[in-house]
Amino acid sequence: MKIYNRLVQIGVVSILSGLCLPVAMAQLPPPPGAFTMPPTGGPTTPPPGGPTIPPTGGAITPPGGPIMPPTGGAIIPPGGPIMPPTGGAIIPPGGPTIPPTGGAIIPPGGPTIPPTGGAIIPPGGPTIPPTGGAITPPGGPIMPPTGGAITPPGGPIMPPTGGAIIPPGGPAVPPLNLTNVKPADFFVQYKPTDFSAFTGAALDTMTPDFMKSFTPEHIANMKPDAIGSMDKNQFQNLVPTAMTGFSASQVQRLDPAAMSVMTAAQLGALKPESMAGFKPEQIGAMAPELMSKFTPEQFTKLDAKAFEGITPQQMTALSGTQIGAMDKDKLGALSPDAIKSMSNDVLASMNKTAFKSMDGDDFSKMMVNFDPAKFSPNQLMEFIPPSWSMNAQTGQLTAPPGAGLQFKALPNLDTTTIQMPTLPDLNSKLALGGAATGGNTVLQGMTQALGSVDPNLRFEQAGGVLSVKGTAANSGPMAAFIPDSSAMIQAPAGAKPGITQDVSGRFVITTAEGYMVPVIPALQNPTALTNAIPGLKLDVAAKGETQITLPGANPINGIADPYITTSTRAPGVYRSGAKGNEEALVVFPDGTAQKVKPTIQSPDEFQNATKGIPEVGDLKVNVDGSITLKFSGQPLTLKPEFEVVPGAAGTSVTPSITMIDSTTAEFTNARGDKQRFQVNP
C-alpha cells in the first residue's frame, strides 16, 4: 500500500474514478415578462419594469433595487445589510440565506441557484446553466452547449454554425461536423489560434478543399493528435507554404499513407527542425524520387532511426552527396533489404570513417547483407574497423570479444495472417554476403554446442523458427525458439561451446567460433496453426511476445513455453485460470501443443515508461512472461493479464503506466493499446 501511495504522490499514477452527475435540462414555459433572447447574441431585452442590462457590462440596477456590480463588490439592497462577497453568511431581511462558500442559494419561492455549477431554474422559466450549456428560451435559439460564458455584445462570438461560446482570449471550438460547412465561411469565422481546439474527429469531416486555405499559422496551432487524423486526400491539398507550420511532434503523428502523396514542393517547405519527427514507416511510404529532394540541412536533421524505413528503391534514388553525409548511426540503421540493393556507386560515395566507426552489430549487418556478386573482399578491405579482421580470399570475418553481431537476414516472412520480426538466417556465416568457403554455418556451430549437452539432439531452422529435434530423420520438434537478434555477441576469449541460461531465463548457445546466440521461446509452427483455425492471426515480435487474435475478440498477448507436448483436443487456443494466473493451451493440427502465458506487450516501451519512476530498479522481463523489479529496494513481481484492448487506428501516444487500484495497473503503448497487470509484493 505504501508503494501505491508513493506512485500516486509522484504523479506517475492516476486513480481512475468517476462521478456521474446527470443534469436534467428541461425547457420550461417562460414566466410572465421573461427576458427575450436575441437570436445572434445582441443585447437582452428586459421585461417591462425589469432591470436595465447594459450591453458591455457595468452595474445591473433593477428599479428600486440594489446596485449589483457585475464583478464582485458589495450588494446593498435598500434598507438591508451590506453583503460582502467573501466571508460569513449573508442574510438580507426576509431574503434567502446565501452561504459564501457553497450550498444552494434559495430565495423564497424562487429558483434553486447553485453557486458553483448546476442548473439555474427560475420558476416556470427556462433552464439556464450558469457556466455554459444550452440556454433555451421559448421560441429563441438553442445556444451551443459545449462550454464558455455567454455574454452580451463586447464579449465572445457566438458562432452560427454550432461552435462553442468562449470568453474573450480563449479559442473558439469548431463544430464537430463540417460536412455541410463552406470553407470560405469557416475561415472567416475561425482564427488560426482557434485551431488549438480543433479535434481529429472534426478534421475527419473536412473536405479536401478546406486544406487549400490552411496557412502555416493554422497548422502550427493544431495539436499533434488532430494532425494525425489527416488523410492523404487532405494532405495533398495543403499548399507548400502551409508546410512551414509543421513541428517535429506534428510530423511524427502524420499517417504514413498521407506521406505517400507528399510532393517535392511540400517536402522542400518543411523546416529542418521538423525532420526529427520522421519515423521509419513514414520514410518508407514516400515516393523514391523524393529522397534526393531533401535539402542538405533537412537530411542532416533526420533522426537515424528514420533510416530504418529506407526501401531498396529509395536507396538507389539517394544522391552521392547524401550518402556521403550519412554518419555511422544513419548507416547502421539501414535495413538488410536496403543494404542488399547497394551498388558500387553507393559504396564509392560512403564515408569510410563513418563506416568503420559503426557499432559491431551495425557493421556486421552491413557486411553480411552486401551482395557478394557486386562486391569482393578486396574492395572492402579499406572499410574494415581496426578491431575486426577479414580474410581477403574467403571474406570470413573475425569479431573482437564483446562486439555485437548480426547474421544475414532471412527474406520477409510476413503473410496475410502472420507478422514476423526480421530474423537471421542461421544457415549462413559471419562473412561478406553471409557466405564463405570452409567452416561451419552458425546453425552447424549451434548444433555442435547442443551436442555437448546431448549428442542425440540437433537444431533445425524453418520459417525463422529454431526447433530442437532428435537426430533421427523423422524426429518431431521437442522445443521451439527464435533467435534474439538484438543480443547476439562475440564471446569473451576462451569461452567454451555449450548452453547456459541468463538472468531472465533465456538459453544462450555459444558456438566454437565464439558466437553467443540467445534464444527466446516461440510457437513451433505458426503457418500450420493459422491454416487450421479460420480467421486466426498471429503477430510475433522481436522479443518473442506473440499477439493471438481470434475473430470477434480482443487479442491476447503471450509468450510460449518452449517445450512441446501433445493434446487430443481439436486445433485451437484454450484459455484457463484467473487474472494474474492465466495460461492458454495452443493445439496444432498434428496433435502437438504448447502452453502460452501472458506477457507484456511492447516490452522495450514498457521499460522506458518505468524510467520515469525513480524508485523502480532492476527490472527484468522474464521468459515466463512475468516481470520482476525492485521498488524502493523492495522486490515486486508483475503478472500481466492476457487481454489487450487495441487503441484507435492511427493513435500515437507517449507510453505510460497508470495504477487502477492498489493491486492492478495498466500499461498503454505508443499505439494506444492497453494491457493490465497485477502487482504482487
N, C-alpha and C positions, 0 to 999 in steps of 0.2 A: 504493500500500500504506500510505503514511503517512496518507492520508485515511481509509482503512478503520480503521486502528488508532486514529485520533483519534475516529471515530464510536463505536467500542467503548468507548473511555476515557470519553467524556462521558455514556455511559449511554443515548443515544438509540437505539443499535443493540444488538441481541442476536443472538448466533450461534446458529442453530438446530442443535442437536446432541442426540443421544440415546444413552443406553446401555441396552441391553435386558438385564436381569438376570433371567432366568426362574428361579423357585424352585419346586422340586418339593415339594408339600405332601402327604406320604404319611401315611395313617392306619395306624400300625403296631400290632401287638398290645402290650398293656401288659406291662411287666416284673413279675415277682412282687412283690407288695406295693406296687404302684403307688398313687400318690395317687388318692383318689376326689374327682371334681369335683362339687360340688352343682349342681343344675340352675338355680338362680336366684341365684347369687352369694354363698352363705353361706360359712362357714369351710371350709378344705380339711382333710380328714381324713387325717392322716399314716398310712403303713403301720405295722404293728407294729414297734416298735423304732426308728422313724424320728424325725426331728426334730419338735419342737413348733413349730407356726407360729401365733403369736398373731394374733387376728383384726384387730387395729388397728395392726399394725406392731410395732416392737421387735425385739430380738435373736432370731435363729433358732439354736437350740442343739441340735444332734444329740447324742445320748448319747456322752459321752467325746470328743466332737469339739471343734472350735474354736468360739469365740464369733464369730458373723458378724453384725456390725451391719448393718442394712438400708440405711444411707445413707452408707457410707464408713467410714473409720477402719481401724485395723489388724486383720488377720485372723491369729489366733495358734493354730495347731494345737499340740497337746501335743508338747513336745519339738522342735518345729520352729522355723523362723526367724520373725522378725516380718516380715510382708508389708505394707509401707506401700502406700497406694492410689496414690501417684504416685512415679515415678522409679525407674529401674533394673529389672533383671529379677528376678522373684520365683520362686525355685526351692525349694519345700519338699523335704525329703528324700524321694526316691522318688516324688515327685509330678510334676505337669506343669510344663512351662515356661510361664510366664504373662507374656508381654510387656505392659507397661503402656500402650503407645500404639498398639496394632494387632496384627494377626496372630491366628491361631486359638489358643484355649486348649484344650489337648488333655490331659485327664487320661488316664493309662494305661488302655487298654481301655475308656475311657468315650467320651462323645459329643464331637463337634467343636462347640465353642461360640464362634462369632464374637462379639467384644465389641461390635461396632457395627452389628449387623443380621444378617440371615440366620437360618436355622432352627436351633433348639437341638434336637438329635435324640439323646435318650438311647437307648442300645442297646435295641432291642425295644420301645421306648415310643412315645408319640405325638409328632407334630411340634409343637413349641411355639415359635412365633416370639417373640423377646424384647420386641418393641415393638408388640404388637397382632397382628392376623392371627387365623386360626381355630385354636382350641385344641380338639382333638377327642379326648378320652379315650374309650376303648371304652365304649359304652353311655351315654355322657354327652352333654351338649348341644353343639351347634356354637356357639361364641362368635362374634359378628359380626366379620367380617374387615376392617372399614373404619377401623381406626386406634384409638389411645388405649391407655392402660395398663389392665391387668386386675389389680385389687387385691381383697383381702378386704373384709368389711364395714367401713364407715367411709370407704371410697374412693368410686369412681364408681358410678353407677347403671347396671346392665346392662339395657337396655330389652328387654322380652319380645317386641316386635314387629319386632326386627331393626335397631335404630338402632346408632350407633357407641358404643363404650365410651370415654369421655373422662375424663381425670383431673379431680379437683375444680377448679372455677374456669374450666373451658373449656365451650363449648356442646356439647350433645348434638346429633348429626346425625340428623334424622328420616330414616326409611327412604325409599327412592326411590319406592316404590309404596304408595299409601294407599287403593287401591281398596276393600279389604275392611276398612279400619280405621274404627271408630266415632269420630265427632268427640268424644264425651264422654271416651272412653279416651285419645284423642290429647292433648287439652288438660290432662288430669290429669298425663300423663307428661312433657310438654314445657313448659318455662317460656318466657316471651317472649324472654329472652336467647338461647335455643336457636335462635330463628328467624334469627339471623345466619348460620347454616349451612344454611339452607333453600335449595333449588335450584328453578329453574324447572321442571325435569323432575318433581320431586315435586309441585309445585303443579298441574301438568297432570293429576295423578291424583286430585286432591281433588274431591269432590262439592261443588256449590254450598252445601250445608248447612253445610259447615265454616266458611264465611265469616261466618255469623251469630254465631260465638263469637270472632271476631277483635276485639282491643282496640287502642287506639292504640299500646300498647307492642309488641304483636305486629307491627303494620305498621312502626313506627319501626325495629325491629331487622332487618327484611328488606333484603337487598341490592337495589339498583335493577334488576339483571338479572333477579332472581327475580320482582319486581313486574311486569316486562314480559310475563310468561307468563300473567298473569291474564286470563281471557276475560270476555265480557260477562255470561254467566250467573253467574259467580262474583262479578263486581264489583257487580252489582245486589243481591246478598245482604249486602254489607257494611253494617253499621248505621252511621248518621251519626256516632256518637261515634268510631268507628274511623278516620274520615277525618282526624281531627285529628293522627294519627300520620304523615301523608304529608309528606315533604320535597320540595323543588323537584326534586332529582335523581331521586326516585322517580316523581313526577308525569310527568316528561319521558319515562319509559320506558313509561308506560301505553299500551296498544293503543287507537288511536282508536275501534275497534269497541266497546271497553269504555266509553269516554266517551259513546258514543251512548245509553246507557241510564242515565246519571247522573241522579239525582233532585235536586230543588231542595234537599232536606234535606241530601243528601250534599255538594252544592256549597257550601252555606252553612256547613258544618262545617270546610271546608278552611282552614288557616291562611293569612293573607295572604302570608306568606313563601314558601309553596309555589307561588304564582301564577307565579313566574318560570320554572317548569318547563314551562308550557303551550306547545305547538308549534302552528303553523298548522293542521296536519291534525287535531289533537285538537279545537281550537276549531270547525273546520268540521264535525266529526262530532256536535257537541252539538245537542240539540233547540233550535229557535229560541226557545221560551218561556223557556229557562233564561237567556238573555242578560241579561234585566232582573233576574235573581236574584243576580248578583254584588253583593256589598256595595261601597260606595264605596272602602273600603280595598283590597279584593281587586282591583277594577277598575283602580285606580291602579298596583298592583304587577304587573299583566300586562305581559310584555315586548312591545315594539312589534311585533316580528316576528310574534307570535301573531296580530295583527290582519290579517295577510295571508290568514288562513283564514276570515274572516267572510264568510258567504254573503249573497246578497240578502235571503233570508227572515230571517236573523238581524239584518241591518242595520235592517230595519223594526221589529224587536222591541226594539231598544235604546231606553231612555228618553231624554228630552231632557236630563236631568241627566247621564247617562253620555256622551252625545255632546258636551256642553259641557265635560266633563272630559278629553276626548281632546287630548293635546298634538300638536305638529307631527309627531312621529315616528309616533305611532299613526294620525293622519290620513293621513300619507304612505304607510303600509303597506297601506291598503285596496286591494282588488283592483279592476280595471276593472268587473267584474260588480257588486260591491257599490256602486261609485260610480254606475253606471247606474240602480240601484234607488232612489237617494235622492229623497226628496220635499221639498217646500218646508218642511215642518215640521222635517226633518232639517237643512236649510240654516239655518233660523232658530235652531236650537239650537247651531250651531257657534261655537266661539271664534274670532272674526275675527283676533285677534292671532296665535293658533296657526296659522291658515290661511295668513296672509300670511308666516309665518316658515318655511314648508316649503321644503325644498331645491328647486331648479329642476325636476329630473325628477319629483319628487312633486307639485309644484304643477301642472306641465303635464299630468301624468297625470290629475289631478283635473279640470282644466278641459276637456280634450278628450274625456273619457268621461262628462261630465254629459249628461243627456238634454236636448237643446235644445228639446224640446217642453214641458219643465217649467220651464226657466229662461231668462231673457232676459239679454242683456249688461248691461242697466241694473241688474238685480237683483244682479249680481256685481261691479259696479264697486268696491264697498267692500271686496272680498276680494282685490283685485289688489295684489301687493307693489310697493313704490316703484320697484324697478329694472325692472319689467315694464310693459308698456302693452297696452291692449286697445281696439280700435275699437268704440265704443258702438253703432254701427249694424250692422256685419257680424260682430262677435265675433272678428275676426282678432287673434291675439296676437303681440307682438314681445318676444323674449327678449334679455337683456343678453349681451354676449360672455362665453363660458365657462360659461354656465348649462347644466345638464343638461336634456335634452329627452326627452319621451315623446310618441308619437302615438297616436291612437285604436287600441284593441286589436281584433284580429280575434276573432270568436267562437271558442269552444273547438274546437280542431282534432283532438282525440283520437278514435280509433276503437278497435275491439276489437284491432286488430293494430298500431296506430301510436300512439305517445305523442309529442306535440309540445310545445315550450315556448310560453308566451304571446308572440305576435309582433305587431308593429304593422301596421295596415292602411295601407300606403303610398299608397293611393288616397284619402287624407284630407288635411286641412290642420291647421296649428297654429292652432286656433281653438276657440271654445266648441262642444262636441259634435263636433269634428273637421270641421265644415262652415262655409264662408263663401263669400259671393258674390265672384267675381272671383279672379284669381291662380291660381298653379299648385297642383296637389296635390304632395305630397312626391315621388311617383313621376315626375311630369312634370318636376320640377326635377332629379331624378337622371338621367333620360334626356337632358336638355339637357347635363348635366355630362359624361355618357358621349359625347355627340356632339362635345364639344370634343376628344376623342381620336380618334374615328372616327364620322363622321356617318351611317354605314350601320348603326349598332348602336342598340339600344334595350333598356330594361328592361321586364320583364313580371312581375307577381306573381300566383301561383296556389297556393292551399293553403298560403300563408305563404312558399313558396319563391320567391326572386327569380331569374329567369332572364335571361341575356343572349342576345338573338336579333338576327337581321338585320332590316332594315326591311321586307323583303318579307312579305306576309301569311302565306305558308306556311313561313316560315323556322323551322327547328328550333332547339333550345337549343344554345348553344355553351359556356356555363358556368352554374353554379348556386351560389347563396348563400342565407343567411338574414341578416337584419339583426342586429347585436349590440345588442340593446335597452338593455343596461346602459351603453353607452359613447357614446350619441348626445349631441352637444353643439352649442351655438351657436358658430359660428366667430368668430375674432377679427375686429375691424372691418377691412374692406378685403380680406378673404380672397377669392381668385379661385375661381370654379367650376372643377371638374376632378376628377381622380382621383390620389391619392397612395397610398403604402404606409407603414405604421407599422413599428416595430422588430420586431414579431412576424411580419411578412409579410402582414398583413391589408390589403386595399384599403379606402380611405376615400374616399367620394364626398361632395364639397362642392357644394351647390346655390347658385344665385344668391341665394336667401333666407338663405344662411349656415348651413344645416343640414348638419352633418358626420355622415354615417351610415357607420360601419364595417360591413363585410360579412364573413361567415365562410363558407368552402366548405361545401356541403351536397349530399346526394343529390338529383338533379333531380326525381324523381317517385316518392316513397315509396309512394303508393297503387298505381300500376301494378306496382311490384315485389312488394308483398305479395300482390296479386291473382294474380300469375304463379307464385309459389313457395309451395306449400301449407305451412302451419304457420309461415311466416316472421313474425317480429315485429321491429319497429324502435322504438327509444326514442331520440328526438333531444333532446339537452339544449341549454340556452341558449347554450353556447359552441361548438356545432356537433358536439361529440363524440356519436357515434351507436353505441348497442349493437345489434348484429345477432345475433339468436338464431334458430338453426335447430333443429327438433325433435330431442331426444335429445342435444344438445350444450350445453356452456357457452357463454355469449355471448362475442362478440369486441367489443372497443371500439376504434373508429377514427374518423378524420376523412377526409372525401372530398377528392380532388383536384378543384378546381372545374371543370377543363376536361373536356369531354365528347368521347369518341371513339366508335368503333364496334367491334363484335365479331361473329363468326359463331357464337359459342357459344350454347347454349340459355340462357334466363334462369337466373341462379344467382349464387352467391358462390364464387369460386375463389381459394383461398389459395396462396401460394408464398413461398419464402425461409426462411432460418434465423432463429432468435430474435435480435432486435436489428437485423434487416434484412428484416422481413416486409412483405408487402403483399397486398392482395386485389383481384381484379377483380370488380366488380359489373356484371352484364349485365342490361339491361332488356328487356322483351318486344318492343320496337320495334327491337332491334339496337344501340341506343346503349349505352355503357358508361362507367364511371368507376373510377379506381383509388381504393383506400382504404388508408391507412396507420395503424398503431396509434397511439393517443394515450392519455393518462392519463385515467382516469375521475375524475369529481368534481374538476376542476382547482382550484376555489376551496378545497376541503378539503385538497387536496394542498399548496397554497401555505401554508395555515395550519399544516399539520403541519411544514413546514420552518422555520417561525419559531422553533421550539424548538431549532434548531441554530444557535448564534451565528456559526459560520464560514460559513454559507450567505448569499449575497447575489446581487443582480442576476438573480433567477430569472425566466425567461420561458417560457411555454408557447407554442410556435410553431405556425403553421398547417399545418406538415408533420407535426405530431404529436410532434416532438422537444421536449425541454426543455433549455434552456441555463441555466447558473448559474456562479457562482464559489464555490469552496470555499477559504477562507483565501487568496483572491486568485487561485487557480489555476482556469482555465476548465475546466468539465466539460460533457459532453453526456450526457443520459439518453435512452435509447431504450426506450420501453415495449414490452412484449410484447402480443400481441393478446388472449389469453385472460383472462377474468375469472371467478374462482371465487366464485359467489354465497354470501353469508352466510346463516345460517338465518333463516327468516321471523320478523319481529318483532325482529331483532337491532338494538341501538343501542349503539354503542361510540364511544370517542374516536378520531378518525382518527390513524393512526400510520404511521411508516416503519421498517422493520426490515431490516438487512443479512442476506442469506442467505450470501453469501461475498464475496470481495474485489471481484467484478465484478457481482454480482446483488443487487438489493434488492426489497422487497415493500411495497406501499402498501395499507393497509386503510382503506376509507372508513367513514363513520358507520353504514352499513347492515351492515358486516362483510364487504363484498365485497373480495376480494383480487386484486391485479394486480401482476405483477412487471415490473421494467425493468432494462435493462443500463446499467452505469455505465462510461462511456468517457472517459478523460482527453483 
